[in-house]
Amino acid sequence: MLETYEFLVIAMLGSFIALIFTGFPIAWLLGGIAVIFAVGCILLNEYFDVDTYFLTNFRIFGIIVQRIYAQMSNWVLVALPMFIFMGLMLERSGVAEKLMTNFVKLFGRYPGGLAMGVILIGILLAASTGIVGASVTLLAMLAMPVMLAQNYSKAFASGVVASAGTLGILIPPSVMLILMADQLSLSVGELFMGALIPGVLLGLCYIAYAVIGAQLVPKMAPAPKNLEPLSPGLIRDTLLAVIPPILLIVAVLGSIFFGIATPTEASGVGAFGATLLAMANRRFSFAVLRDVCYKTTLTTAFIFGIFIGATAFAVVLRQLGGDEFIAHMLTSIPFPPGGIILVILFIAFLAGFFLDWLEITLILLPLVGPVVVDMGFSLVWFVVIFAVTLQTSFLTPPVGFSLFYLKGVVPPEVRTQDIYRGVIPFVLIQVLVVTAVFFFDDLVLWLPAQMYGG
């Protein structure tokens, strides 16, 4: 028979899951459920003498306020708006347009070459922006018309753009990894290094699929004709287009990896560098700066709004004994420790069909993190494999945000079913990379060990 606190934990989680489908804003939903259950449990204890675990008085609201204040005063989170600004300014800088123009001329002569060029641009944008919405939208506007004009399959072109733009959530500097590090008190630099190899590996797997698929199914990605002949000038122009974003990546990630700057300081360097690139390409103006600042404020407010609601929800859930309940449920599964990890990843994968990565990170990750540590696994390894799993939430319907971003800017002839069919192979590739990281943990742990030792 369930204990009272177990029933309340199930009721709280069940209420959240049920109310998600009402379409009510997640931030208010999380905060509202937290307040309702806190007050309700206190009243049950006061008037009905029902044991509601730790929730016996109104001091819980003081704890919530203290926890929110501690989160908002965390200096690591200052990096979030700076990296968001960096990504949005880079989107306006004209760097991606130059890359696309030269990559089309250089790689477009080969079957699947345009797709390979788009994925390479996605990797460069991911390592210099970390903003999925900006990357997917920009790649869609630049690449979709070109690929469709070269008779690429609508589904294949859609899958390439959506998946390449989504790499920004995993390849450092990543907003998601910063939040995950904050939730589990991990080093942001160590987590960035741990995610670097799996992120690049995922991008290379995308390229392999594009090239091999084009060879096996020529109609999917035919080689265009009448392109500019390959020349030293074309190679020089391509290198000149690639060098600026690479320098920005080195300035940001290099300063973190080699201990020159903290992630917060490096985010400022990145924001300044992106602004310089916009100036160098004559794309900078007061109107551009105002628009980037406005969008940065909106995005940051959205993230922190959910952050506050999730913090309140997590505090009440833990005070009700949610940690103990989750730990007991997971350790009661008749699987070895590796099997329990797979169950957690499967839950995260299913949750990605209905929730954004932000809610999953703020609610599920802190609950399962202690269980993973108790089972003897590296928390850095688990967070990275968890992040790769969550990346699929951007590509899986019905709440795949990359699919929404893509549909909003593609030509009218590209239907929703084309987009859904196109992303399926890339979701399977992500599952393959999750499997590789699961069995070969050195893909995550080798680089941090080389940098930090141990």
C-alpha positions in Angstrom: 0.0 0.0 0.0 1.3 3.5 -0.8 2.4 5.8 1.9 0.7 9.2 2.1 3.8 11.0 0.8 4.1 8.6 -2.1 0.5 9.2 -3.1 1.1 13.0 -3.0 4.2 12.7 -5.1 2.3 10.6 -7.7 -0.6 13.1 -7.6 1.8 16.1 -8.1 3.6 14.5 -11.0 0.3 13.2 -12.5 -1.3 16.7 -12.3 1.6 18.2 -14.1 1.5 15.6 -16.9 -2.3 15.9 -17.3 -2.3 19.7 -17.3 0.4 19.9 -20.0 -2.2 19.1 -22.6 -4.3 22.1 -21.6 -1.8 24.4 -23.4 -1.4 26.5 -20.4 2.1 28.2 -20.2 4.6 25.7 -18.6 6.2 28.3 -16.3 2.8 29.2 -14.7 1.8 25.6 -14.6 4.8 24.5 -12.7 4.6 27.4 -10.2 0.9 27.0 -9.8 1.0 23.3 -9.1 3.8 23.9 -6.5 1.7 26.5 -4.6 -1.5 24.4 -4.7 0.2 21.3 -3.4 2.1 23.2 -0.8 -1.0 24.9 0.6 -3.1 21.8 0.2 -0.6 19.6 2.1 -0.3 22.1 4.9 -4.1 22.3 5.3 -4.3 18.4 5.3 -1.8 18.3 8.1 -3.5 21.2 10.0 -7.2 20.2 9.8 -7.3 16.5 9.0 -4.1 15.3 10.8 -2.8 13.7 7.6 0.9 13.1 7.6 2.2 15.1 4.6 5.9 14.4 5.2 7.9 17.6 5.7 5.1 20.0 4.5 3.7 20.9 7.9 3.9 24.7 7.9 4.2 27.8 5.7 8.0 28.0 6.0 8.1 26.1 2.7 7.4 29.3 0.9 10.4 30.9 2.5 12.5 28.0 1.3 11.1 28.5 -2.3 12.0 32.1 -2.2 15.5 31.4 -0.9 16.1 28.7 -3.6 14.9 31.0 -6.4 17.1 33.8 -5.1 20.1 31.5 -5.0 19.4 30.4 -8.6 19.0 34.0 -9.8 22.3 35.1 -8.1 24.3 32.3 -9.6 27.1 33.9 -11.6 27.4 30.9 -14.0 23.9 31.7 -15.4 25.1 35.1 -16.5 26.6 33.2 -19.5 23.1 32.4 -20.8 22.1 35.8 -22.1 25.6 36.5 -23.4 25.7 33.3 -25.4 22.1 34.0 -26.7 23.3 37.4 -27.7 26.3 35.9 -29.4 24.2 33.5 -31.4 21.6 36.1 -32.5 24.3 38.6 -33.5 26.2 35.9 -35.4 23.0 35.2 -37.3 22.9 38.8 -38.4 26.6 39.0 -39.2 26.5 37.5 -42.7 29.0 34.7 -41.8 26.5 32.0 -42.6 25.6 33.5 -46.0 29.3 33.6 -47.0 29.8 30.0 -45.9 26.7 28.8 -47.8 27.8 30.6 -51.0 31.2 29.1 -51.0 30.2 25.6 -49.8 27.6 25.4 -52.5 30.3 26.1 -55.1 32.9 23.8 -53.5 30.9 20.8 -52.4 27.8 21.1 -54.7 29.5 19.3 -57.6 29.3 16.0 -55.7 26.2 13.9 -55.0 25.0 14.9 -51.5 27.6 17.7 -51.5 25.1 20.4 -50.8 23.8 18.4 -47.8 27.3 17.9 -46.6 28.0 21.6 -46.9 24.8 22.4 -44.9 25.8 20.0 -42.1 29.3 21.5 -41.9 27.8 24.9 -41.6 25.5 23.5 -38.9 28.5 22.3 -37.0 30.3 25.6 -37.3 27.1 27.5 -36.2 26.6 25.1 -33.3 30.1 25.7 -32.0 29.7 29.4 -32.2 26.0 30.1 -31.4 24.4 27.3 -29.4 20.9 28.7 -30.4 18.8 26.0 -32.1 16.0 28.3 -33.3 18.4 30.8 -34.9 20.5 28.0 -36.6 17.5 26.1 -38.0 15.8 29.2 -39.3 19.0 30.6 -40.8 19.9 27.3 -42.5 16.4 26.8 -43.8 16.3 30.3 -45.4 19.7 29.8 -46.9 19.8 26.1 -47.9 16.3 24.9 -48.6 15.8 27.0 -51.8 19.2 26.0 -53.1 18.7 22.2 -52.4 15.1 22.3 -53.9 16.4 24.1 -57.0 18.9 21.3 -57.4 16.1 18.7 -57.3 16.9 17.4 -53.8 14.2 15.3 -52.2 11.9 17.5 -50.1 12.1 15.1 -47.2 15.8 14.7 -47.4 16.5 18.4 -47.6 14.1 19.0 -44.6 15.8 16.4 -42.5 19.3 17.7 -43.3 18.4 21.3 -42.3 16.4 20.4 -39.2 19.1 18.0 -37.8 22.1 20.2 -38.7 20.5 23.2 -37.0 19.8 21.1 -33.9 23.5 20.4 -33.3 23.7 23.7 -31.5 22.0 22.2 -28.4 24.8 19.7 -27.9 28.1 21.1 -29.4 29.6 23.6 -26.9 28.9 26.4 -26.1 25.5 25.1 -25.4 22.8 26.7 -23.3 21.4 23.3 -22.4 24.8 22.1 -21.0 25.2 25.3 -18.9 21.8 24.7 -17.3 22.6 21.0 -16.8 25.9 21.8 -15.1 24.1 24.3 -12.8 21.4 21.8 -11.9 24.0 19.1 -10.8 26.8 21.4 -9.6 29.2 20.2 -12.4 32.0 22.2 -14.0 30.8 23.8 -17.2 34.2 23.5 -18.8 34.4 19.8 -18.0 30.9 19.2 -19.4 31.7 21.2 -22.5 34.8 19.1 -23.1 32.8 15.9 -22.5 30.2 16.8 -25.0 32.6 18.0 -27.7 33.5 14.6 -29.2 30.0 13.1 -29.1 28.6 16.3 -30.7 31.2 16.3 -33.5 30.7 12.5 -34.0 27.0 13.1 -34.4 27.7 15.7 -37.1 30.1 13.4 -38.9 27.4 10.6 -38.8 25.0 13.0 -40.4 27.5 13.7 -43.2 28.2 10.0 -43.7 24.4 9.4 -44.1 24.1 12.3 -46.6 27.0 11.2 -48.7 26.3 7.4 -48.7 22.5 8.0 -49.1 23.1 10.2 -52.1 25.3 7.4 -53.7 22.7 4.7 -53.0 19.6 6.7 -53.9 20.7 9.3 -56.6 17.2 10.8 -56.8 17.5 11.8 -53.1 20.4 14.2 -53.7 21.5 14.5 -57.3 24.8 16.2 -58.2 24.1 19.6 -59.9 25.6 20.5 -63.2 27.2 23.6 -64.8 28.9 24.7 -61.6 32.0 27.0 -61.4 35.1 24.9 -62.1 37.2 24.1 -59.0 40.0 26.6 -58.8 42.5 28.0 -56.3 40.5 31.1 -56.0 37.4 29.2 -55.0 39.4 27.3 -52.3 40.9 30.6 -51.1 37.4 32.2 -50.8 36.1 29.2 -48.9 39.0 29.3 -46.4 38.5 33.0 -45.9 34.8 32.4 -45.1 35.6 29.6 -42.7 38.4 31.3 -40.8 36.2 34.0 -38.9 33.8 31.5 -37.2 36.7 29.2 -36.4 38.6 32.0 -34.7 35.4 32.8 -32.7 35.1 29.2 -31.7 38.8 29.1 -30.6 38.4 32.3 -28.7 35.4 31.1 -26.8 36.0 27.4 -26.3 39.8 27.7 -26.2 39.6 30.2 -23.4 37.4 27.9 -21.4 39.3 24.6 -22.1 42.7 26.1 -21.2 41.5 27.8 -18.1 42.1 31.4 -19.5 38.5 32.4 -18.8 35.5 31.1 -17.0 32.4 30.2 -19.1 30.8 33.5 -18.0 33.8 35.5 -19.1 34.1 33.5 -22.4 30.5 34.3 -23.1 31.3 38.0 -23.0 34.2 37.4 -25.4 31.9 35.5 -27.8 29.3 38.3 -27.7 32.0 40.9 -28.5 33.5 38.7 -31.2 30.2 38.2 -32.9 29.6 41.9 -32.9 33.0 42.5 -34.4 32.2 40.0 -37.2 28.9 41.9 -37.9 30.9 45.1 -38.1 33.5 43.6 -40.4 30.8 42.4 -42.8 29.1 45.8 -42.6 26.0 44.2 -41.1 26.1 46.1 -37.8 23.8 49.0 -37.1 21.8 50.5 -34.2 18.7 48.8 -35.5 20.4 45.4 -35.6 21.8 45.9 -32.0 18.4 46.9 -30.7 16.7 43.9 -32.4 19.3 41.5 -31.1 19.1 42.9 -27.5 15.3 42.7 -27.7 15.3 39.0 -28.8 18.0 38.2 -26.3 15.8 39.6 -23.5 12.7 37.7 -24.7 14.6 34.4 -24.9 16.3 34.9 -21.6 13.0 35.8 -19.9 11.4 32.7 -21.3 14.1 30.5 -20.0 14.2 32.1 -16.6 10.4 32.1 -16.3 10.4 28.3 -16.7 13.5 28.2 -14.4 11.6 29.9 -11.5 8.5 27.7 -12.0 10.5 24.5 -12.1 12.5 25.6 -9.0 9.3 26.0 -7.0 8.0 22.7 -8.3 11.2 20.9 -7.5 11.3 22.3 -3.9 7.8 21.2 -3.1 8.3 17.8 -4.7 11.4 17.2 -2.8 9.9 18.3 0.5 7.1 15.7 -0.2 9.8 13.0 -0.5 10.0 13.0 -4.3 13.8 12.2 -4.2 13.2 9.1 -2.1 10.3 8.0 -4.1 12.1 8.3 -7.5 15.2 6.6 -6.1 13.1 3.8 -4.7 11.2 3.3 -7.9 14.4 3.2 -10.0 16.3 0.9 -7.8 13.3 -1.4 -7.6 13.5 -2.1 -11.3 14.8 -5.7 -11.7 17.7 -4.5 -14.0 21.4 -4.1 -13.5 22.7 -0.5 -13.1 23.2 -0.2 -16.9 19.6 -1.2 -17.5 18.4 1.4 -15.0 20.3 4.1 -17.0 18.6 2.9 -20.2 15.2 3.1 -18.5 16.0 6.7 -17.5 17.1 7.6 -21.0 14.0 5.9 -22.5 11.8 8.0 -20.1 13.6 11.2 -21.3 13.2 10.1 -24.9 9.4 9.6 -24.4 9.1 12.9 -22.5 10.7 14.6 -25.5 7.7 13.9 -27.6 5.6 16.2 -25.3 8.0 18.5 -23.4 10.8 20.9 -24.3 14.3 20.0 -23.2 14.2 22.8 -20.6 11.3 21.3 -18.6 12.9 17.8 -18.8 16.3 19.2 -17.7 14.9 21.2 -14.7 12.5 18.6 -13.5 13.8 15.1 -14.3 17.6 15.5 -14.3 17.9 16.7 -10.6 15.7 13.8 -9.5 17.7 11.0 -11.3 21.2 12.6 -10.8 21.7 11.3 -7.2 20.6 7.8 -8.2 23.2 7.8 -11.0 25.9 8.8 -8.6 24.9 6.2 -6.1 25.2 3.5 -8.8 28.8 4.5 -9.4 28.5 6.1 -12.8 30.3 9.3 -13.9 27.9 12.2 -13.7 29.6 14.0 -16.6 29.2 10.8 -18.8 25.5 10.5 -17.8 24.7 14.2 -18.4 26.3 14.1 -21.9 24.4 10.9 -22.9 21.2 12.5 -21.4 21.9 15.6 -23.5 22.2 13.5 -26.7 19.0 11.8 -25.9 17.2 15.1 -25.2 18.4 16.4 -28.6 16.0 14.0 -30.2 13.2 16.1 -28.6 13.8 18.8 -31.1 13.2 16.4 -34.0 10.4 14.2 -32.7 6.7 15.1 -33.3 4.4 16.5 -32.1 6.5 19.0 -30.0 9.7 18.9 -32.0 10.6 22.6 -32.0 13.1 22.3 -34.9 10.2 21.0 -37.0 8.2 24.1 -36.1 11.0 26.5 -36.8 11.6 24.7 -40.2 7.9 24.7 -41.2 7.7 28.4 -40.5 10.2 29.4 -43.2 10.3 26.6 -45.8 8.6 27.1 -49.2 4.9 26.2 -49.3 5.5 23.1 -51.4 7.3 21.5 -48.5 4.6 19.7 -46.6 4.6 18.8 -42.9 4.7 15.1 -43.8 7.8 15.7 -45.9 9.5 17.2 -42.8 8.4 14.3 -40.6 9.7 11.7 -43.0 12.9 13.5 -43.5 13.9 13.6 -39.8 13.3 9.9 -39.1 16.8 8.7 -40.4 18.5 11.5 -38.3 16.6 10.4 -35.2 17.8 6.9 -35.7 21.4 8.2 -36.1 21.0 10.0 -32.8 19.9 6.7 -31.2 23.0 5.1 -32.7 25.3 7.7 -31.2 23.5 7.3 -27.8 24.3 3.6 -28.1 27.9 4.3 -28.9 28.3 6.7 -26.0 26.6 4.2 -23.7 29.1 1.4 -24.5 32.2 3.6 -25.0 32.3 6.1 -22.2 35.7 7.3 -23.2 34.0 9.2 -26.0 32.9 11.5 -23.2 35.5 11.0 -20.5 38.8 11.0 -22.5 39.0 14.7 -23.3 38.2 16.0 -19.8 40.7 13.5 -18.4 43.4 14.8 -20.8 42.7 18.4 -19.8 42.1 18.0 -16.0 43.9 14.6 -15.4 42.4 11.7 -13.5 
